[in-house]
Amino acid sequence: MPPLAVPDDPAVSLVDRREALDVLVSELRRAWRSFDAARPAEPVLPAALRERFDADLPEDGDRIAEAMADAARALDASVSPSRPLMLAYIPSTGLEAGVLAESLCAAYDVNMAASAGAIEHIVDQTLRWMATFVGFPLEEGVFTSGGMTSNLTAILAAREHALPGTRVDGVRAGTGAVYVSAEAHHSVVRAVEVAGLGRASIRSIPLDDQRRMRVDLLDAAIDRDVAAGTTPVAVVATAGTTLTGAVDDLDAIADVCRPRGLWLHVDGAYGAPAAGSRARGHLFAGLARADSLTIDAHKWMGVQKACSMVLLSRTGALASAFRHEESYLLHEEDTSHHVDHTLEYSRPVRALKLWLAMRTHGARQYRDWLDHTVALADDLVARLRAAPDFEVLHDPPLTTICLRHLPGGDVDLDRHNAVLARAVVTDGRAYLAPAVLDGRVCLRVTLVNFRTTHADLDTLLATIRDCAATIAAESATT
Ligand SMILES: Cc1ncc(COP(=O)(O)O)c(C=O)c1O
């Protein structure tokens, strides 16, 4: 059979494809180069371009090449988490494989609502690869739009498991309880609210000296609820808290959950990939005993948003929570549609970005990358601890560091660090965000980008010091 020829016939296209592809290639090349090294300053959107973005919808269209060039200028002047010194929140990397997979996905526009055909092999393989990388006994899993949705998916599955029939009857106030560390991500609280359990069902468990959930207090809180007739729905442990990177003691928490048949969900949106690292894998002992696990591939696995997944070590729980029969989505014989395992209907093939990245780079390069960022964090902590004008507010187990600049003299450190965070962002060489740890305002840095170098840390510290000097000089003259 001759190969299928796809004619490049302009009669069936609304754009000049050749020109559009040329622009795309040159814009991608420019963007990728710009991620290679930290920039001395961020570009400002030219006024003429700014004016074009105020224009009304044109009656007659423009050339796609012109429109793409404008879009690229706007993106280049936006805050991109892929830059090596973008250290605020939890940044990204601009991984080339993710961009290419995303383009292919958009070209084919496969819908992961119903049965999608051959691509399902790739989705399943990606879930298996991710589970193998972090050492999780996968039985089933789904890709979602982010850690928020993955946590919600797990909570809904756990709710139906602990309180069967809730999908139909709803939840009575005070029926269930969900246990989290005091520094769990707010998405868990939101998931509990959306699941109808009510925010009052959250038991916020105090932290130990490593900022992990105190397991003795967890145990006691569960006993109290059971004695009061409240059903424990799930314990949500965090493997890498957003604020400090703390990894809850998963083994000890599993020891509490297992005898009670209580669902253990691990929110590893940020930290879980480090379970596959050489440097920090030991922190995740017990991960394999969890019922479900959230991993955001758009954080430390470096692919573009939005790509998260929830992995389960049991079968049937997702179907119990989501399966339904509709006259427009029949289950002929034994077919199962993707919407029977997840919240969303129409959705893209989120897995492809991660699949292409894992296939291209392999487990070894990912491990090297994780170890490199951990080494960067260790290096930064050592430098900060050796410097008289800085302090580190905790012992960072992963790559998130809360630090403070100490200008010396009689200065309000909270105010100084809040002003400093804004000044660093305005300076443009680095981007970081302020945070509050134990009531103290600090600068929070997260290192997950393989492009960040040890020399970039020199730039980071120089930028903070330069900005602090400018602030000091300004306050001396006022
Ligand atoms: C621990 C943790 N869980 C959940 C989330 C929410 O993830 P997303 O922004 O992908 O919805 C975050 C985001 O930073 C996080 O750090």
The ligand as a Tripos MOL2 file, in Angstrom:
@<TRIPOS>MOLECULE
LIG
   16    16     1     0     0
SMALL
NO_CHARGES

@<TRIPOS>ATOM
      1 C1          2.0690   20.8260   47.4940 C.3       1 LIG1
      2 C2          1.1840   21.4190   46.4360 C.ar      1 LIG1
      3 N1         -0.0230   20.8650   46.2150 N.ar      1 LIG1
      4 C3         -0.8690   21.3530   45.2750 C.ar      1 LIG1
      5 C4         -0.5240   22.4560   44.5270 C.ar      1 LIG1
      6 C5         -1.4800   22.9960   43.4990 C.3       1 LIG1
      7 O1         -0.9860   22.6350   42.2330 O.3       1 LIG1
      8 P1         -1.5140   23.3180   40.8940 P.3       1 LIG1
      9 O2         -1.0590   24.7350   40.9160 O.co2     1 LIG1
     10 O3         -0.8660   22.5010   39.8230 O.co2     1 LIG1
     11 O4         -3.0160   23.1770   40.8790 O.co2     1 LIG1
     12 C6          0.7130   23.0720   44.7370 C.ar      1 LIG1
     13 C7          1.1050   24.2750   43.9580 C.2       1 LIG1
     14 O5          2.1150   24.8780   44.1500 O.2       1 LIG1
     15 C8          1.5960   22.5350   45.7020 C.ar      1 LIG1
     16 O6          2.7990   23.0860   45.9410 O.3       1 LIG1
@<TRIPOS>BOND
     1     1     2 1
     2     2     3 ar
     3     2    15 ar
     4     3     4 ar
     5     4     5 ar
     6     5     6 1
     7     5    12 ar
     8     6     7 1
     9     7     8 1
    10     8     9 2
    11     8    10 1
    12     8    11 1
    13    12    13 1
    14    12    15 ar
    15    13    14 2
    16    15    16 1
@<TRIPOS>SUBSTRUCTURE
     1 LIG1         1 GROUP 0 **** ****
